Amino acid sequence: MTEAPNTNDLEWHLALGLDELPEGRVKSVTVGRKTLALVHFDGQYAAMDNRCPHQGGPLGEGSIEKGVDEKCWLRCPWHGWDFDPLSGKPPGGHEDSGQEMFEVEVRSGGVYVGIPPEKPHTRTSTDVVAETMVNWGVKRVFGMVGHSNLGLADAFRLQEEAGNFSYVGIRHEGAASFACSGYAKLTGKPAACLSIAGPGATNLMTGLWDAKVDRAPVIACAGQVQVQVFSPFAFQDIDLHSAFAPVGKFNQLILHASNYGEITNLAMKTALVERDVSVMIFPDDAQTLPAPDAKAGSPDGRLADPRMAPTNDVLKQATDQIYGAKQPLIIAGYGARESMNHVIELAENLKCPVVTTFKAKGQIPDTHPNAGGVLGRSGTPIASWFMNECDLIIAIGSSFSHHTGIEPSKPIVQIDMDRMHLGKGHAVSTPVWGEIGETLRLMKNGRPSRGAGKDQLVEIAERWAIWRKEKERRLGDDRGKGINAASLFAALTNVAPANAVMPVDVGNNTYSFGRYFEPCGQRILMSGYLGSIGFGFPAAMGAWAATQDFEEYRDRKVISISGDGGFGQYAMEFTTAVKYNMDITHVLMNNCELGKISKEQRSGEWPVWQTSLTNPNFAEFAENCGGLGIQVRDKADLEAALKKAIAHSGPALVEVMTDAELV
């Protein structure tokens, strides 16, 4: 054994102990940032590049076997390629062929391997992509690193180490795309989700569809197998370009001859301008192509001012109709979320109620004198009353979902920036195409000094009093099978911070939230058009990330709500929340049942079948994951439990044992 100091330029690393590798064996070892195959054969140690030149198989997981020539060979475990155990040369190989070899020294402290100093990083194709994404304002990536996205993942690593964005490693790719959707619904800005090829990419689909149909910008980055093995039967190879075609407004393979900066420009612009999903697919062998001189893209000169106004004659027609109505009603949709100050100002001037679609719940506080609650299946009788009594509907940023149930026989002035939403499903009296804030600002300039309509504020207050009295009666409902939903959401109304961000899931928990929770400034996120169970908690992770990435959302508490069915779909992401110390309070309604499905079966006169659930103690589960868990069985304990969870700095779960019938 030698203790002689090394005199060359190699960097020496302890690879393993003297007794760790028996004679005749090979093992993968990592020295510095390089992985090698370390061989102990014929009394000697040798170290070679661990990557087989065929398809990258790990030689360190292979074996040393005799060949037909009676010579011993190191055999690759993937496809059986052979190499000399000590020289790394293949059978019959030329002097300049075979594996790269590295010097080995056996010292008293173990087996040391000398490797050359790490070469400076060569800028790659995916470095250009990542730099372009940063230039366009991407601040967050959610995803899972794997074998077919390692080059892209390393480009993301470099950007995170430079402080340009942050990465969240999730447990399931579906949670990554849902988190991106929640992030975009809150901020209007895209985050990116990362997956491998095959099943990793297909796992993204549901969250991407949720973002697409709710017009939320998202960037999906999917790894793909190497171009050389594109075929119907290659491992984890599916035709991702075709698979993503329906969901990706922009959908492109990044190939060897691609203009990396420009293709990323187009992906980013499409997501932002179209408010849609952009997909970039990265074959493995196109991720590390040298691109030292390629220019990164940026939004400079690429985006126009989005304020778009209708023509003067359309403005006058709409204004005359609105101010000539005797009993107008404003229905504010999710598309009006950035212009609610203008919407509320219009309502105050008209002295008329503002009701919202369910997706727009909370955009006007229920405490506002003009607020009329939510219209539709998840709504309040207040909103339905005013729609029945009005002589004009002013629909602003609403897409006319059949769940909302806007009465088509009423005269309707509809304002929207999306021409396809104007007159969607049926004709309206006056369709107005324009950006909502700009349209209402211009309409204000042309309005008369006062409207012709009556003051409806007193009637709004009377209707609220009737509904709140009914909710008060429901607080006493008790069948001895759990807490009623009215009590839970009354307690949550009392304790939720006014600036909280509240992602909600799908199911009876959502209907109850729509009816009973009275927002006073909270921002509510939901899976609107897709209505996907499982949205709530991953969207909360996205919302939390936004509170870290943007000053305007800083210090806003994230409170998510789901049933046991919804939370169970991505329950292990609670460990993700613990890993990154996400300040999320999750309110879980546990009735051991898919309650909404049971209700649908009963209403259709079907027998209730296969809707029961077997659940763990979710509060103990949260504790086992490293968070705070509280279980509530008595409604008298609701407010104290919710306050404790909301005050907790980090992931907390309040498991409320509820009655599936008292929703």
HELIX and SHEET records of a PDB file:
HELIX    1   1 LEU A   59  GLU A   61  5                                   3    
HELIX    2   2 SER A  125  ASN A  135  1                                  11    
HELIX    3   3 LEU A  150  GLU A  161  1                                  12    
HELIX    4   4 GLU A  173  THR A  187  1                                  15    
HELIX    5   5 PRO A  199  ASN A  203  1                                   5    
HELIX    6   6 MET A  205  VAL A  213  1                                   9    
HELIX    7   7 VAL A  227  VAL A  229  5                                   3    
HELIX    8   8 LEU A  240  PHE A  244  1                                   5    
HELIX    9   9 TYR A  260  GLU A  274  1                                  15    
HELIX   10  10 ASP A  284  ALA A  286  5                                   3    
HELIX   11  11 ASN A  312  GLY A  324  1                                  13    
HELIX   12  12 TYR A  334  SER A  339  5                                   6    
HELIX   13  13 MET A  340  LEU A  350  1                                  11    
HELIX   14  14 PHE A  358  ALA A  360  5                                   3    
HELIX   15  15 PRO A  381  GLU A  389  1                                   9    
HELIX   16  16 ARG A  419  HIS A  421  5                                   3    
HELIX   17  17 ILE A  436  ASN A  445  1                                  10    
HELIX   18  18 LEU A  457  ARG A  474  1                                  18    
HELIX   19  19 ALA A  485  VAL A  495  1                                  11    
HELIX   20  20 ASN A  508  TYR A  516  1                                   9    
HELIX   21  21 GLY A  536  ASP A  549  1                                  14    
HELIX   22  22 GLU A  551  TYR A  553  5                                   3    
HELIX   23  23 ASP A  564  GLN A  569  1                                   6    
HELIX   24  24 GLU A  573  LYS A  579  1                                   7    
HELIX   25  25 GLY A  595  SER A  603  1                                   9    
HELIX   26  26 PHE A  618  CYS A  625  1                                   8    
HELIX   27  27 LYS A  635  ASP A  637  5                                   3    
HELIX   28  28 LEU A  638  ALA A  647  1                                  10    
SHEET    1   A 6 GLU A  11  LEU A  16  0                                        
SHEET    2   A 6 GLY A 110  ILE A 115 -1                                        
SHEET    3   A 6 MET A 101  ARG A 107 -1                                        
SHEET    4   A 6 GLN A  44  ASP A  49 -1                                        
SHEET    5   A 6 LYS A  34  PHE A  41 -1                                        
SHEET    6   A 6 ARG A  25  VAL A  31 -1                                        
SHEET    1   B 3 SER A  63  LYS A  66  0                                        
SHEET    2   B 3 CYS A  72  ARG A  75 -1                                        
SHEET    3   B 3 ASP A  82  PHE A  83 -1                                        
SHEET    1   C 6 SER A 166  GLY A 169  0                                        
SHEET    2   C 6 ARG A 140  GLY A 143  1                                        
SHEET    3   C 6 ALA A 192  SER A 195  1                                        
SHEET    4   C 6 VAL A 218  GLN A 224  1                                        
SHEET    5   C 6 VAL A 277  PRO A 283  1                                        
SHEET    6   C 6 PHE A 250  LEU A 253  1                                        
SHEET    1   D 6 ALA A 371  VAL A 374  0                                        
SHEET    2   D 6 VAL A 354  THR A 356  1                                        
SHEET    3   D 6 PRO A 328  ALA A 332  1                                        
SHEET    4   D 6 LEU A 392  ILE A 396  1                                        
SHEET    5   D 6 ILE A 412  ASP A 416  1                                        
SHEET    6   D 6 THR A 430  TRP A 433  1                                        
SHEET    1   E 2 VAL A 501  PRO A 503  0                                        
SHEET    2   E 2 ARG A 523  LEU A 525  1                                        
SHEET    1   F 4 VAL A 558  GLY A 563  0                                        
SHEET    2   F 4 ILE A 584  ASN A 590  1                                        
SHEET    3   F 4 ALA A 652  MET A 657  1                                        
SHEET    4   F 4 LEU A 628  VAL A 632  1                                        
END                                                                             
